[in-house]
Structures are given as C-alpha cells and as structure tokens.
C-alpha cells in the first residue's frame, strides 16, 4: 500500500455537504438531530 496525501479541506467540505443534506432530510421528516458522546474507560 502506498502513502497518499489527503486534502483535509476538500474532504471536510465533502463531509459537511453530506451531513447538511442528511440533516435537512431528517428535519423535513420531523426528526430533531443531535449529537451524543459516549465515554468508555477510566
């Protein structure tokens, strides 16, 4: 496997656009999106 340089800004933009689309779909269906964090360990 060869190393690849990843453009973080481009990847971030792509992920944000995907999240924006999905969140819009959820809101239109009456779902209130949220964020949860689960801490495991000491």
PDB file of N, CA, C and O in Angstrom:
ATOM      1  N   UNK A   1       0.850  -1.176   0.000  1.00  0.00           N
ATOM      2  CA  UNK A   1       0.000   0.000   0.000  1.00  0.00           C
ATOM      3  C   UNK A   1       0.898   1.241   0.000  1.00  0.00           C
ATOM      4  O   UNK A   1       1.814   1.362   0.813  1.00  0.00           O
ATOM      5  N   UNK A   2       0.623   2.132  -0.903  1.00  0.00           N
ATOM      6  CA  UNK A   2       1.418   3.355  -0.974  1.00  0.00           C
ATOM      7  C   UNK A   2       0.748   4.468  -0.182  1.00  0.00           C
ATOM      8  O   UNK A   2      -0.469   4.482   0.007  1.00  0.00           O
ATOM      9  N   UNK A   3       1.572   5.395   0.271  1.00  0.00           N
ATOM     10  CA  UNK A   3       1.059   6.532   1.040  1.00  0.00           C
ATOM     11  C   UNK A   3       0.354   7.509   0.108  1.00  0.00           C
ATOM     12  O   UNK A   3       0.721   7.662  -1.057  1.00  0.00           O
ATOM     13  N   UNK A   4      -0.667   8.168   0.653  1.00  0.00           N
ATOM     14  CA  UNK A   4      -1.397   9.178  -0.105  1.00  0.00           C
ATOM     15  C   UNK A   4      -1.506  10.436   0.731  1.00  0.00           C
ATOM     16  O   UNK A   4      -1.688  10.370   1.946  1.00  0.00           O
ATOM     17  N   UNK A   5      -1.397  11.563   0.089  1.00  0.00           N
ATOM     18  CA  UNK A   5      -1.635  12.827   0.765  1.00  0.00           C
ATOM     19  C   UNK A   5      -3.112  13.150   0.603  1.00  0.00           C
ATOM     20  O   UNK A   5      -3.638  13.162  -0.510  1.00  0.00           O
ATOM     21  N   UNK A   6      -3.772  13.411   1.722  1.00  0.00           N
ATOM     22  CA  UNK A   6      -5.201  13.700   1.709  1.00  0.00           C
ATOM     23  C   UNK A   6      -5.398  15.195   1.900  1.00  0.00           C
ATOM     24  O   UNK A   6      -4.833  15.792   2.817  1.00  0.00           O
ATOM     25  N   UNK A   7      -6.198  15.792   1.036  1.00  0.00           N
ATOM     26  CA  UNK A   7      -6.533  17.212   1.162  1.00  0.00           C
ATOM     27  C   UNK A   7      -7.633  17.340   2.206  1.00  0.00           C
ATOM     28  O   UNK A   7      -8.804  17.094   1.915  1.00  0.00           O
ATOM     29  N   UNK A   8      -7.258  17.721   3.409  1.00  0.00           N
ATOM     30  CA  UNK A   8      -8.198  17.799   4.519  1.00  0.00           C
ATOM     31  C   UNK A   8      -9.326  18.782   4.294  1.00  0.00           C
ATOM     32  O   UNK A   8     -10.465  18.521   4.681  1.00  0.00           O
ATOM     33  N   UNK A   9      -9.021  19.911   3.671  1.00  0.00           N
ATOM     34  CA  UNK A   9     -10.058  20.920   3.431  1.00  0.00           C
ATOM     35  C   UNK A   9     -11.101  20.403   2.449  1.00  0.00           C
ATOM     36  O   UNK A   9     -12.299  20.602   2.654  1.00  0.00           O
ATOM     37  N   UNK A  10     -10.661  19.749   1.397  1.00  0.00           N
ATOM     38  CA  UNK A  10     -11.598  19.206   0.405  1.00  0.00           C
ATOM     39  C   UNK A  10     -12.439  18.083   1.021  1.00  0.00           C
ATOM     40  O   UNK A  10     -13.644  18.001   0.784  1.00  0.00           O
ATOM     41  N   UNK A  11     -11.803  17.232   1.802  1.00  0.00           N
ATOM     42  CA  UNK A  11     -12.524  16.139   2.452  1.00  0.00           C
ATOM     43  C   UNK A  11     -13.541  16.689   3.445  1.00  0.00           C
ATOM     44  O   UNK A  11     -14.672  16.209   3.516  1.00  0.00           O
ATOM     45  N   UNK A  12     -13.135  17.693   4.208  1.00  0.00           N
ATOM     46  CA  UNK A  12     -14.036  18.328   5.169  1.00  0.00           C
ATOM     47  C   UNK A  12     -15.248  18.926   4.469  1.00  0.00           C
ATOM     48  O   UNK A  12     -16.377  18.783   4.938  1.00  0.00           O
ATOM     49  N   UNK A  13     -15.013  19.592   3.352  1.00  0.00           N
ATOM     50  CA  UNK A  13     -16.111  20.207   2.595  1.00  0.00           C
ATOM     51  C   UNK A  13     -17.091  19.141   2.113  1.00  0.00           C
ATOM     52  O   UNK A  13     -18.306  19.312   2.201  1.00  0.00           O
ATOM     53  N   UNK A  14     -16.550  18.051   1.608  1.00  0.00           N
ATOM     54  CA  UNK A  14     -17.385  16.954   1.104  1.00  0.00           C
ATOM     55  C   UNK A  14     -18.216  16.345   2.234  1.00  0.00           C
ATOM     56  O   UNK A  14     -19.408  16.090   2.059  1.00  0.00           O
ATOM     57  N   UNK A  15     -17.596  16.113   3.387  1.00  0.00           N
ATOM     58  CA  UNK A  15     -18.322  15.541   4.522  1.00  0.00           C
ATOM     59  C   UNK A  15     -19.407  16.483   5.018  1.00  0.00           C
ATOM     60  O   UNK A  15     -20.518  16.043   5.311  1.00  0.00           O
ATOM     61  N   UNK A  16     -19.102  17.770   5.116  1.00  0.00           N
ATOM     62  CA  UNK A  16     -20.082  18.748   5.586  1.00  0.00           C
ATOM     63  C   UNK A  16     -21.287  18.821   4.652  1.00  0.00           C
ATOM     64  O   UNK A  16     -22.423  18.925   5.113  1.00  0.00           O
ATOM     65  N   UNK A  17     -21.045  18.766   3.347  1.00  0.00           N
ATOM     66  CA  UNK A  17     -22.149  18.795   2.387  1.00  0.00           C
ATOM     67  C   UNK A  17     -23.038  17.564   2.558  1.00  0.00           C
ATOM     68  O   UNK A  17     -24.263  17.662   2.489  1.00  0.00           O
ATOM     69  N   UNK A  18     -22.416  16.410   2.781  1.00  0.00           N
ATOM     70  CA  UNK A  18     -23.182  15.183   3.002  1.00  0.00           C
ATOM     71  C   UNK A  18     -24.007  15.260   4.274  1.00  0.00           C
ATOM     72  O   UNK A  18     -25.171  14.860   4.290  1.00  0.00           O
ATOM     73  N   UNK A  19     -23.403  15.776   5.346  1.00  0.00           N
ATOM     74  CA  UNK A  19     -24.128  15.924   6.611  1.00  0.00           C
ATOM     75  C   UNK A  19     -25.268  16.917   6.468  1.00  0.00           C
ATOM     76  O   UNK A  19     -26.357  16.704   7.000  1.00  0.00           O
ATOM     77  N   UNK A  20     -25.013  18.002   5.748  1.00  0.00           N
ATOM     78  CA  UNK A  20     -26.039  19.033   5.565  1.00  0.00           C
ATOM     79  C   UNK A  20     -27.263  18.447   4.859  1.00  0.00           C
ATOM     80  O   UNK A  20     -28.400  18.719   5.242  1.00  0.00           O
ATOM     81  N   UNK A  21     -27.017  17.645   3.828  1.00  0.00           N
ATOM     82  CA  UNK A  21     -28.102  17.005   3.086  1.00  0.00           C
ATOM     83  C   UNK A  21     -28.885  16.054   3.986  1.00  0.00           C
ATOM     84  O   UNK A  21     -30.116  16.066   3.997  1.00  0.00           O
ATOM     85  N   UNK A  22     -28.161  15.236   4.734  1.00  0.00           N
ATOM     86  CA  UNK A  22     -28.821  14.250   5.604  1.00  0.00           C
ATOM     87  C   UNK A  22     -29.608  14.932   6.723  1.00  0.00           C
ATOM     88  O   UNK A  22     -30.725  14.518   7.032  1.00  0.00           O
ATOM     89  N   UNK A  23     -29.039  15.963   7.327  1.00  0.00           N
ATOM     90  CA  UNK A  23     -29.731  16.675   8.401  1.00  0.00           C
ATOM     91  C   UNK A  23     -30.988  17.342   7.858  1.00  0.00           C
ATOM     92  O   UNK A  23     -32.024  17.339   8.524  1.00  0.00           O
ATOM     93  N   UNK A  24     -30.912  17.908   6.667  1.00  0.00           N
ATOM     94  CA  UNK A  24     -32.093  18.525   6.054  1.00  0.00           C
ATOM     95  C   UNK A  24     -33.197  17.497   5.849  1.00  0.00           C
ATOM     96  O   UNK A  24     -34.371  17.789   6.077  1.00  0.00           O
ATOM     97  N   UNK A  25     -32.827  16.300   5.421  1.00  0.00           N
ATOM     98  CA  UNK A  25     -33.805  15.231   5.236  1.00  0.00           C
ATOM     99  C   UNK A  25     -34.455  14.857   6.563  1.00  0.00           C
ATOM    100  O   UNK A  25     -35.671  14.677   6.633  1.00  0.00           O
ATOM    101  N   UNK A  26     -33.653  14.739   7.608  1.00  0.00           N
ATOM    102  CA  UNK A  26     -34.189  14.383   8.921  1.00  0.00           C
ATOM    103  C   UNK A  26     -35.135  15.454   9.440  1.00  0.00           C
ATOM    104  O   UNK A  26     -36.205  15.135   9.958  1.00  0.00           O
ATOM    105  N   UNK A  27     -34.755  16.725   9.307  1.00  0.00           N
ATOM    106  CA  UNK A  27     -35.590  17.827   9.782  1.00  0.00           C
ATOM    107  C   UNK A  27     -36.914  17.846   9.031  1.00  0.00           C
ATOM    108  O   UNK A  27     -37.961  18.086   9.632  1.00  0.00           O
ATOM    109  N   UNK A  28     -36.881  17.594   7.721  1.00  0.00           N
ATOM    110  CA  UNK A  28     -38.119  17.594   6.939  1.00  0.00           C
ATOM    111  C   UNK A  28     -39.048  16.450   7.347  1.00  0.00           C
ATOM    112  O   UNK A  28     -40.254  16.513   7.109  1.00  0.00           O
ATOM    113  N   UNK A  29     -38.485  15.405   7.961  1.00  0.00           N
ATOM    114  CA  UNK A  29     -39.284  14.275   8.440  1.00  0.00           C
ATOM    115  C   UNK A  29     -39.703  14.460   9.900  1.00  0.00           C
ATOM    116  O   UNK A  29     -40.330  13.576  10.485  1.00  0.00           O
ATOM    117  N   UNK A  30     -39.360  15.601  10.483  1.00  0.00           N
ATOM    118  CA  UNK A  30     -39.755  15.887  11.858  1.00  0.00           C
ATOM    119  C   UNK A  30     -38.814  15.353  12.920  1.00  0.00           C
ATOM    120  O   UNK A  30     -39.165  15.324  14.099  1.00  0.00           O
ATOM    121  N   UNK A  31     -37.631  14.933  12.523  1.00  0.00           N
ATOM    122  CA  UNK A  31     -36.651  14.406  13.471  1.00  0.00           C
ATOM    123  C   UNK A  31     -35.722  15.541  13.894  1.00  0.00           C
ATOM    124  O   UNK A  31     -35.215  16.283  13.053  1.00  0.00           O
ATOM    125  N   UNK A  32     -35.501  15.671  15.209  1.00  0.00           N
ATOM    126  CA  UNK A  32     -34.582  16.687  15.720  1.00  0.00           C
ATOM    127  C   UNK A  32     -33.202  16.045  15.849  1.00  0.00           C
ATOM    128  O   UNK A  32     -32.982  15.265  16.775  1.00  0.00           O
ATOM    129  N   UNK A  33     -32.268  16.349  14.948  1.00  0.00           N
ATOM    130  CA  UNK A  33     -30.945  15.741  15.033  1.00  0.00           C
ATOM    131  C   UNK A  33     -30.181  16.266  16.246  1.00  0.00           C
ATOM    132  O   UNK A  33     -30.395  17.394  16.690  1.00  0.00           O
ATOM    133  N   UNK A  34     -29.295  15.437  16.769  1.00  0.00           N
ATOM    134  CA  UNK A  34     -28.490  15.827  17.920  1.00  0.00           C
ATOM    135  C   UNK A  34     -27.136  15.135  17.864  1.00  0.00           C
ATOM    136  O   UNK A  34     -26.830  14.397  16.928  1.00  0.00           O
ATOM    137  N   UNK A  35     -26.348  15.390  18.873  1.00  0.00           N
ATOM    138  CA  UNK A  35     -25.014  14.806  18.951  1.00  0.00           C
ATOM    139  C   UNK A  35     -24.844  14.194  20.331  1.00  0.00           C
ATOM    140  O   UNK A  35     -25.158  14.829  21.338  1.00  0.00           O
ATOM    141  N   UNK A  36     -24.356  12.977  20.383  1.00  0.00           N
ATOM    142  CA  UNK A  36     -24.135  12.299  21.659  1.00  0.00           C
ATOM    143  C   UNK A  36     -22.691  11.827  21.730  1.00  0.00           C
ATOM    144  O   UNK A  36     -22.088  11.475  20.716  1.00  0.00           O
ATOM    145  N   UNK A  37     -22.150  11.826  22.935  1.00  0.00           N
ATOM    146  CA  UNK A  37     -20.786  11.351  23.159  1.00  0.00           C
ATOM    147  C   UNK A  37     -20.842  10.273  24.224  1.00  0.00           C
ATOM    148  O   UNK A  37     -21.463  10.453  25.272  1.00  0.00           O
ATOM    149  N   UNK A  38     -20.192   9.154  23.954  1.00  0.00           N
ATOM    150  CA  UNK A  38     -20.126   8.062  24.919  1.00  0.00           C
ATOM    151  C   UNK A  38     -18.666   7.881  25.305  1.00  0.00           C
ATOM    152  O   UNK A  38     -17.827   7.572  24.459  1.00  0.00           O
ATOM    153  N   UNK A  39     -18.367   8.075  26.582  1.00  0.00           N
ATOM    154  CA  UNK A  39     -17.005   7.911  27.078  1.00  0.00           C
ATOM    155  C   UNK A  39     -16.865   6.511  27.653  1.00  0.00           C
ATOM    156  O   UNK A  39     -17.681   6.082  28.468  1.00  0.00           O
ATOM    157  N   UNK A  40     -15.823   5.800  27.225  1.00  0.00           N
ATOM    158  CA  UNK A  40     -15.594   4.437  27.680  1.00  0.00           C
ATOM    159  C   UNK A  40     -14.218   4.373  28.325  1.00  0.00           C
ATOM    160  O   UNK A  40     -13.252   4.916  27.789  1.00  0.00           O
ATOM    161  N   UNK A  41     -14.131   3.727  29.446  1.00  0.00           N
ATOM    162  CA  UNK A  41     -12.839   3.561  30.108  1.00  0.00           C
ATOM    163  C   UNK A  41     -12.690   4.475  31.309  1.00  0.00           C
ATOM    164  O   UNK A  41     -13.642   5.121  31.748  1.00  0.00           O
ATOM    165  N   UNK A  42     -11.460   4.513  31.834  1.00  0.00           N
ATOM    166  CA  UNK A  42     -11.186   5.317  33.029  1.00  0.00           C
ATOM    167  C   UNK A  42     -10.970   6.764  32.704  1.00  0.00           C
ATOM    168  O   UNK A  42     -10.729   7.570  33.604  1.00  0.00           O
TER     169      UNK A  42
END
